[in-house]
Amino acid sequence: MPVAHLNGTEIHFRDAGSAKDAVLLLHAFPLNSGMWSRQIAALEKRHRVVAIDYRGLGKSGVAPEATTMDVIAEDVRAVLAHLRIERVAVAGLSMGGYVSFELYRRAPALFRGLVLCDTKAAADTEEGKAMREQFARTTLEKGLGWVSDEMIPKLLKPSPDPAVAKEVRHLIAAGTPAGVAAAQRGMARRPDSTPTLAKIACPTLVIVGEQDGLTPPAESEKMAKAIPGAKLARIPKAGHLANLENPDAFEAAMVPFLDKLPA
């Protein structure tokens, strides 16, 4: 993975393909850009594909006390500027969706298109924020093994494929307890993106796993209705990490949408 020294830290990223039109992939919590390996392989023949690791997750530098969506959005913009990429189609899954909203608010002209995967627009409730803080503290106390045990049942469908569960555990293990804690605290501070939905002017696709328990299909239906002209795709036999649990169906929804976007 290439690395760039930007915004006072090291940002590791994947950069595949050589086409003019670019696609940016933003990963879920508490994983890293490796979760997109199959999609990068599917896209790189016709697109340039960039995927970054957030601070403290994967191989990027040490996380701050809270890795806010503002911090990640500015890291993304710095990487794109470093690569001299002026416009991208952005696909964000879960936490990556939260980053996508922040990035759109800051730089709407950057977007050729948007894919929102297994995510939601609403901010956390006060109870939700408290739960994230408790999760952060427990992570620092018990480590990444505990994080995997806690998150895998929530990220995947009931009775998941053991190979997928193993892959997710491996992706989580590539981070740091401090990075996981900082990401939780950053997500707790994210704003409500519901007012942003009606302002999204680029072509948009909303994707959701039919068995997603963290951000259920009803959330995606609401988002798709609120974004002008947005389309909705349901992925069967998949939970929150729809791209890992049913990659064929996920790519059948996402790839044609990206292929049709103007450069």
C-alpha positions in Angstrom: 0.0 0.0 0.0 1.3 3.5 -0.8 1.7 5.9 2.0 1.5 9.7 2.1 2.6 12.1 4.8 -0.4 14.4 5.0 -2.2 16.5 7.7 0.6 15.6 10.2 0.3 11.9 9.9 0.8 8.9 7.7 -2.2 7.9 5.5 -2.0 4.5 3.9 -4.2 3.9 0.8 -4.8 1.6 -2.1 -4.6 3.0 -5.6 -5.5 0.6 -8.4 -6.3 1.0 -12.1 -5.3 3.7 -14.5 -8.5 5.0 -16.0 -9.4 8.7 -16.0 -12.6 8.3 -14.0 -11.9 7.6 -10.3 -13.8 5.8 -7.6 -13.2 6.4 -3.8 -14.1 3.6 -1.4 -14.7 4.4 2.3 -14.6 1.5 4.7 -16.8 0.5 7.7 -16.0 0.5 11.4 -13.9 -1.2 12.8 -12.3 -2.5 9.6 -9.9 -1.0 7.0 -9.6 -0.6 3.2 -8.9 -4.3 2.9 -12.6 -4.9 3.2 -12.9 -3.6 -0.4 -10.4 -6.1 -2.0 -13.1 -7.9 -4.1 -14.7 -4.7 -5.2 -11.3 -3.1 -6.2 -10.6 -6.2 -8.3 -14.0 -5.8 -10.0 -13.6 -2.1 -10.7 -9.9 -1.5 -11.5 -10.1 -2.7 -15.1 -12.5 0.2 -16.0 -11.8 2.8 -13.2 -9.1 4.1 -11.0 -9.9 3.0 -7.5 -8.7 4.6 -4.3 -9.4 3.4 -0.8 -7.8 4.8 2.4 -7.3 3.5 5.9 -8.7 5.8 8.6 -6.3 6.8 11.4 -5.7 4.0 13.8 -7.5 1.5 11.6 -5.4 -0.5 9.2 -2.0 0.9 8.5 -2.6 4.7 8.8 -1.0 6.7 11.6 -2.0 7.1 15.2 -5.5 8.3 15.8 -6.4 11.4 17.8 -8.6 11.2 20.9 -11.6 11.2 18.5 -11.4 10.4 14.8 -14.3 12.7 13.7 -15.8 12.6 10.3 -14.2 16.1 9.8 -10.7 14.6 10.3 -11.4 11.7 7.9 -12.9 14.0 5.3 -9.9 16.2 5.3 -7.6 13.2 5.1 -9.5 12.0 2.1 -9.3 15.4 0.4 -5.5 15.5 1.1 -5.0 12.1 -0.4 -7.0 13.0 -3.5 -5.1 16.2 -3.9 -1.8 14.2 -3.5 -3.0 11.9 -6.3 -4.2 14.9 -8.4 -7.7 13.5 -8.5 -10.3 16.3 -8.9 -13.5 14.4 -9.2 -14.6 10.9 -7.8 -17.5 8.7 -7.4 -17.7 8.0 -3.7 -18.9 4.7 -2.1 -19.1 4.6 1.6 -20.3 1.7 3.8 -21.5 2.2 7.4 -19.0 4.6 8.9 -17.9 5.3 5.4 -21.3 6.6 4.7 -21.0 9.0 7.6 -17.7 10.2 6.0 -19.4 10.5 2.6 -22.0 12.9 4.1 -19.3 15.1 5.7 -17.2 15.1 2.5 -20.3 16.1 0.4 -21.0 19.0 2.7 -17.4 20.2 2.3 -16.9 19.5 -1.4 -20.0 18.8 -3.3 -18.3 19.6 -6.6 -15.9 16.7 -6.0 -18.7 14.1 -6.5 -19.4 12.4 -9.8 -21.7 10.0 -8.0 -22.5 8.6 -4.6 -23.1 5.1 -3.3 -24.4 4.8 0.3 -24.1 1.3 1.6 -25.6 0.0 4.9 -25.5 3.3 6.6 -27.9 6.0 7.9 -28.2 9.7 8.0 -29.4 10.3 11.6 -27.1 11.3 14.4 -26.7 9.2 17.5 -29.2 9.6 20.4 -27.8 10.5 23.8 -28.1 6.8 24.7 -26.2 5.9 21.5 -23.4 8.3 22.3 -23.1 6.9 25.8 -22.9 3.3 24.4 -20.1 4.4 22.1 -18.2 5.9 25.0 -18.6 2.7 27.0 -17.5 0.7 23.9 -14.4 2.9 23.6 -13.4 2.4 27.2 -13.9 -1.3 27.1 -11.8 -1.6 23.9 -8.9 0.2 25.6 -9.3 -2.2 28.6 -9.9 -5.5 26.8 -8.4 -5.1 23.3 -9.2 -6.1 19.7 -10.2 -9.7 20.5 -13.1 -8.3 22.5 -14.0 -5.9 19.7 -14.2 -8.8 17.2 -16.3 -10.9 19.6 -18.7 -8.0 20.2 -19.0 -6.7 16.6 -19.0 -9.8 14.3 -22.5 -10.9 15.4 -23.7 -7.4 14.6 -21.9 -6.9 11.3 -22.9 -10.2 9.7 -26.1 -12.0 9.1 -27.4 -14.7 11.5 -25.4 -17.9 11.0 -22.7 -16.2 8.9 -20.2 -18.0 6.6 -17.3 -18.9 8.9 -14.8 -17.8 6.2 -16.3 -14.3 6.2 -16.3 -14.1 10.0 -12.6 -15.1 9.9 -11.9 -12.4 7.4 -13.7 -9.8 9.4 -11.8 -10.8 12.5 -8.5 -10.5 10.6 -9.5 -7.0 9.3 -10.4 -5.8 12.9 -7.0 -7.2 14.2 -5.2 -4.9 11.8 -6.2 -1.8 13.7 -5.3 -0.6 17.2 -7.5 -0.4 20.4 -6.8 3.4 20.4 -7.9 3.7 16.8 -11.2 1.8 17.5 -11.9 3.9 20.6 -11.2 7.1 18.6 -13.5 6.0 15.8 -16.3 5.3 18.2 -15.9 8.7 19.8 -15.7 10.4 16.4 -18.9 8.7 15.3 -20.7 9.9 18.5 -19.9 13.5 17.5 -21.1 13.3 13.9 -23.9 15.7 13.0 -27.3 14.8 11.8 -27.0 14.3 8.0 -30.8 14.1 7.4 -30.9 17.7 6.1 -28.1 16.9 3.7 -30.1 14.3 1.9 -32.3 16.7 -0.1 -29.2 18.7 -1.1 -27.4 15.8 -2.8 -27.4 16.6 -6.5 -25.2 13.9 -8.0 -26.5 10.4 -9.1 -27.0 8.3 -6.0 -27.4 4.6 -5.3 -28.4 3.3 -1.9 -27.5 -0.3 -1.1 -28.5 -2.4 1.9 -28.2 -6.0 3.0 -31.7 -7.5 3.5 -30.5 -8.9 6.9 -28.8 -5.8 8.1 -29.6 -5.4 11.8 -27.5 -2.3 12.5 -28.9 -0.1 9.8 -32.0 -2.0 8.7 -33.5 -1.7 5.1 -36.1 0.7 6.4 -33.3 3.3 7.0 -32.1 2.9 3.5 -35.6 3.2 2.1 -36.0 6.5 3.9 -32.7 7.8 2.6 -33.4 6.8 -1.0 -36.8 8.6 -0.9 -35.2 11.7 0.6 -32.3 12.0 -2.0 -33.5 13.4 -5.4 -33.5 10.6 -8.0 -31.8 8.1 -5.8 -32.1 4.4 -6.5 -32.3 1.6 -4.0 -30.8 -1.9 -4.2 -31.4 -4.7 -1.6 -28.7 -7.4 -1.3 -30.1 -10.8 -0.4 -28.4 -13.2 2.1 -26.3 -10.3 3.6 -26.2 -8.4 6.8 -24.4 -5.1 7.5 -21.2 -5.9 5.5 -23.1 -6.7 2.4 -20.0 -6.3 0.2 -18.3 -9.2 2.0 -21.3 -11.5 2.6 -22.7 -11.4 -1.0 -20.1 -9.7 -3.1 -21.6 -10.9 -6.4 -25.0 -9.3 -5.8 -23.3 -6.2 -4.3 -21.2 -5.7 -7.3 -24.1 -6.5 -9.7 -25.8 -3.4 -8.1 -22.8 -1.1 -7.7 -20.6 -1.7 -10.7 -23.1 -0.9 -13.5 -24.1 2.2 -11.6 -20.5 3.4 -11.5 -19.8 2.4 -15.1 -22.6 4.7 -16.3 -21.4 7.8 -14.5 -19.9 10.6 -16.5 -16.1 10.9 -16.1 
